[in-house]
Amino acid sequence: MNMAVIEPGRIVMKIAGREGGCYAVVLEIPKDSFVLITGPKSITGIKRRKCSIFHLEPTEHMLQAGTDEQLERAWKSSGLIEKLGIIVPQKRKQATETKPRPKSVRKARAKPEKKQKSLK
């Protein structure tokens, strides 16, 4: 793989690992065959992490590298989410917003009856 193609701002696809098939943005120039990438997590599901360049497939698309908030705005304004077919993860509800759990109902156990000793 040509390391000149992987540069800051380049959109890449992860081809290995649990995030295989997801897109990310390169944030730093390759050092020792590793780069810093981010999705950001709110758009592609990939959090900021170090990744081997051998697990990445560069695309022809570029974004201006920056903070996760800047990248999120850049993804949305560029139209690449629809073009690349990225499924944006849904935000999870906070624990306070979910409906409360019903209190567990403990079933009363039937106590075994004691056998009475017969007196003969």
Order of alpha helices (4+ residues) and beta strands (2+ residues): beta-beta-beta-beta-beta-alpha-alpha
